[in-house]
Amino acid sequence: MDEDFSLVINQRAGASFDEGVAVAERILARYGSVKTTRCRDIHQLKRSIETHERGTLVVGGGDGSLHAVLQLLRDLGRLNTTTIGLLPLGIGNDFARHLGIPLEISKAATLVAAGSNRLFDLIVASDGNIIVNVAHCGMGFKASRFASHIKPFFGRRSYQIGAALAGLRSSSPRYSISTDNGTTLEGPMAMIAICNGGTIGGGTEMLSAARADDGMIEILAVMGDSPRRRIQAGLALRRGNLLSLDGVEHLRCSQVNVEGELGYVIDGELFPELSNTAFTLVPSCWRLVTPAHEAH
């Protein structure tokens, strides 16, 4: 039976993807009807989602694009009634990597048409912002702010460069973390990561054990205030072994409150005014087409 595919393309996703879009359209057309909308801003994206009535809503972009679509669906009350497909047309594509969705667009499009529907969690901040993959603050926010200026030149390497610069040039703010299972951390922290997925910055490993469907929030807190400590954390993050560093706390919970300095990165996008926020896990609240094997 023919399927309906509404392909929503983020023209600001960051990759040169016209050829990829054409490949995806040809492959999806073998399985059913395809309607493509190219969105240049959030208003066009909202209109395309509001007019989506049936079939699979296919997101062409990276983590930020997927975040924007899921945020709008949640705000419109349509999150749990919409099936999402993902074409990884962004720069980092970390959530796709986490789930084993192919980065080759022809294979990703075939998966959208023939894969398995699975339910996944979201993390929701007290102001209503969602986390699909990872949010981080402290040095992570400063690294991403540096990276945003060089991203057009260095692509997925920009975050690793930004992390090194942040380690050299930043100070560690004071934070307070309290979880619903009674754990409390206070003091200077180089970085806090709130994880649903496991990688950031185009494959830089934050926490490989994180799963987006296990009903838990994973938190990493890098304790310490010295320049040496920040450099160590930046290098460890770049190598993908942050958890092995002494003084890194790993917490698991379903709700956490974080108080401290302004500024978060959520799913690769800067949220400079967000602070003093509670984050709550909402389990199995949205549906995505994925490979048959489980997320790692």
C-alpha positions in Angstrom: 0.0 0.0 0.0 1.3 3.5 -0.9 2.5 5.7 1.9 2.4 9.5 2.3 5.6 11.3 3.0 5.8 14.9 4.0 9.4 15.9 3.6 10.3 19.0 5.6 13.8 20.4 4.6 15.7 22.9 6.8 17.5 25.1 4.3 19.7 26.3 7.1 20.8 22.8 8.2 24.4 23.5 7.2 25.3 20.9 4.6 25.3 21.1 0.8 22.3 18.9 0.5 20.4 19.6 -2.8 21.6 16.4 -4.3 20.8 14.4 -1.2 17.2 15.8 -1.2 16.7 14.8 -4.8 18.0 11.3 -4.0 15.6 11.0 -1.0 12.7 12.2 -3.1 13.3 9.6 -5.8 13.6 6.7 -3.3 10.6 7.7 -1.2 8.5 8.1 -4.4 9.0 4.3 -5.0 6.9 3.7 -1.8 4.3 6.4 -2.1 3.5 10.1 -2.6 6.1 12.7 -1.6 5.4 16.4 -0.7 8.5 18.5 -0.1 8.6 21.8 1.7 11.8 23.8 2.0 11.7 25.9 5.2 13.9 29.0 5.7 12.6 30.0 9.1 10.5 28.7 12.0 7.3 30.3 10.7 7.5 28.3 7.4 8.3 25.2 9.5 5.3 25.7 11.7 3.0 26.1 8.7 4.3 22.9 7.1 3.7 21.0 10.3 0.2 22.4 10.8 -0.8 21.2 7.3 0.6 17.7 7.7 -2.4 15.4 8.0 -1.3 11.8 7.5 1.7 9.6 6.8 5.3 10.1 7.9 6.7 13.5 8.6 10.2 13.3 7.3 12.7 15.8 8.8 15.7 16.7 6.6 18.4 18.3 8.8 20.4 17.7 11.9 19.7 17.7 15.6 18.6 21.3 15.6 16.1 20.6 12.8 14.7 17.5 14.6 14.5 19.5 17.9 12.5 22.3 16.2 10.0 19.9 14.6 9.5 18.0 17.8 9.2 21.2 19.8 6.5 22.5 17.4 4.6 19.2 17.5 4.6 19.2 21.3 3.4 22.8 21.4 0.7 21.9 18.9 -0.4 18.8 20.9 0.5 16.5 18.1 3.7 14.9 19.3 2.3 11.4 20.2 0.2 11.1 17.0 2.9 11.9 14.4 5.4 9.4 13.0 8.8 11.0 12.3 11.4 10.0 9.7 14.9 11.5 9.7 17.2 12.3 6.8 20.6 13.4 8.4 21.3 16.4 6.3 22.9 18.5 9.1 26.5 18.9 10.0 26.7 16.9 13.2 23.7 14.5 13.0 24.4 13.2 16.5 21.0 11.7 17.2 21.0 9.8 13.9 24.5 8.5 14.8 23.2 7.5 18.2 20.4 5.4 16.8 22.4 3.9 13.9 20.4 5.8 11.2 22.6 5.7 8.1 24.4 9.0 7.2 24.2 8.0 3.5 21.0 9.7 2.4 19.9 6.9 0.0 20.1 4.4 2.8 18.4 6.8 5.3 15.6 7.3 2.8 15.1 3.6 2.3 15.0 3.2 6.1 12.3 5.9 6.4 10.2 3.9 4.0 10.8 0.4 5.3 12.1 0.8 8.9 10.5 0.1 12.3 8.6 2.6 14.3 9.9 3.0 17.9 9.0 5.2 20.8 11.6 7.5 22.4 11.9 9.7 25.4 12.3 13.5 25.6 13.7 15.7 28.4 11.6 18.8 29.0 12.8 21.9 30.8 10.6 23.9 33.2 10.2 26.6 30.5 8.9 24.1 28.0 12.0 23.7 25.9 12.7 20.0 25.0 16.0 18.1 24.8 16.1 15.4 22.1 19.8 14.5 22.3 22.0 16.5 24.8 22.0 19.8 26.7 25.1 21.2 28.3 26.2 24.3 30.1 29.4 25.8 31.5 32.4 25.1 29.3 30.2 23.2 26.9 28.1 26.4 26.3 31.2 28.5 25.8 32.7 25.9 23.5 29.6 26.0 21.3 29.6 29.8 21.3 33.2 29.7 20.0 32.2 27.0 17.6 29.3 28.9 16.1 31.7 31.5 14.7 33.9 29.0 13.0 31.3 26.3 12.0 31.1 27.5 8.4 34.9 27.0 8.0 35.5 23.8 10.1 32.2 22.0 10.0 31.9 19.1 12.5 35.5 19.8 13.8 34.4 23.3 15.0 33.1 22.0 18.4 36.3 20.2 19.2 38.2 23.4 18.4 35.7 25.4 20.5 36.2 23.0 23.4 39.9 23.5 23.4 39.5 27.3 23.3 36.9 27.3 26.1 39.3 25.3 28.3 42.0 27.9 27.9 39.9 31.1 28.1 37.0 30.4 30.4 36.4 30.2 34.2 34.3 27.6 35.9 31.0 28.9 37.3 29.3 27.7 40.4 26.4 25.3 40.0 24.0 23.4 42.2 22.5 20.1 41.0 19.8 18.2 42.8 18.0 15.1 41.6 14.7 13.4 42.4 16.6 10.5 44.0 18.2 12.7 46.6 21.7 13.3 45.1 23.1 16.9 45.4 26.2 18.4 44.0 27.5 22.0 44.6 30.5 24.0 43.7 32.5 25.1 40.7 31.9 22.9 37.6 33.6 23.2 34.3 30.7 21.6 32.5 27.3 19.9 33.1 25.8 17.6 30.4 22.2 16.5 30.5 21.9 13.5 28.2 19.2 11.7 26.4 21.6 10.7 23.6 25.3 10.0 23.8 27.3 12.3 21.4 27.7 15.9 20.5 29.5 17.9 17.8 29.3 15.4 15.0 30.4 12.2 16.9 32.3 13.6 19.9 31.4 11.0 22.6 29.8 12.5 25.8 28.3 9.3 27.3 28.2 6.2 25.3 25.8 4.4 27.8 23.1 7.0 27.3 19.9 5.6 25.7 17.0 7.7 24.4 14.4 5.1 25.3 15.3 3.9 28.8 13.3 6.3 30.8 16.3 7.9 32.5 18.2 11.2 32.3 22.0 10.8 32.3 24.0 13.7 33.8 27.8 14.3 33.7 29.2 17.0 36.0 32.9 18.0 35.6 33.9 19.3 39.0 36.7 21.8 39.5 37.8 25.4 38.8 41.5 25.5 37.7 42.6 26.3 34.2 44.4 22.9 34.2 41.1 21.2 35.0 39.3 22.9 32.2 42.0 22.0 29.7 41.9 18.4 30.9 38.2 18.3 30.4 38.4 19.9 27.0 41.0 17.4 25.8 39.1 14.4 27.4 35.9 15.5 25.6 37.8 15.8 22.3 39.1 12.3 22.8 35.7 11.0 23.8 36.7 9.7 27.2 35.3 12.4 29.5 33.8 9.9 31.9 37.3 8.4 32.6 38.5 11.8 34.0 38.9 12.0 37.8 36.3 14.3 39.4 33.6 13.7 36.8 30.3 12.7 38.5 27.8 10.5 36.7 24.2 10.7 37.9 21.0 9.0 36.7 17.5 10.3 37.5 14.1 11.1 36.1 14.2 14.8 37.2 17.0 17.2 38.0 17.2 20.8 39.0 20.2 22.8 37.9 21.0 26.3 39.3 23.8 28.5 38.2 25.2 30.6 35.3 23.1 31.6 32.3 23.5 29.7 29.0 22.8 26.2 27.6 23.4 24.4 24.3 20.4 22.2 23.5 20.7 19.9 20.5 23.4 22.0 19.0 21.6 25.3 19.3 22.5 28.1 21.8 20.0 29.1 24.5 21.8 32.0 26.1 19.0 33.0 28.5 18.2 29.6 30.0 19.2 29.0 33.7 17.9 27.8 37.1 15.9 25.1 35.4 14.3 21.8 36.3 14.6 19.0 33.6 12.0 16.2 33.6 12.1 13.0 31.6 8.9 12.3 29.6 9.1 8.6 28.6 8.0 7.0 25.3 6.3 10.2 24.0 7.3 10.3 20.3 7.7 7.9 17.4 10.6 7.7 15.0 11.4 5.3 12.1 14.7 3.5 13.0 16.7 0.4 12.1 15.4 -2.8 13.5 18.2 -3.2 15.9 18.1 -1.3 19.2 19.8 2.1 19.9 23.2 1.8 21.5 
